[in-house]
Amino acid sequence: MNEGTAIEIAKCKMKELSVENYILRYRHLRLDANEKREIKAENHIYILTYPFYNLRIKSKAGIYDLADDGLNELQHVHRGLLQLENQSNVRLDVKFIQAIPMNDNQTKKQ
């Protein structure tokens, strides 16, 4: 998925959630070999933009794991607690578009 598609998905998701004020961020994470990482994103949306074979992402929205033949749908849009796992012996670069809802108090401060 390219960044333009991810941005359109983010806009639609924010609209579905009735969120008018939000910001979009490009996130580029590096996971070392066999690294596991958690990201707390309860009210944020993370959209995976570049697929990797040895990457597993699990959240309350679903699972993304190209290596798991038992999955019949891979989820690219995540929210809640994201569990990222590099299942390879080399570093992976993981790229997301992140949508962050802003409440009125936060918007006024910026």
Disulfide bonds with the S-S distance in Angstrom:
none
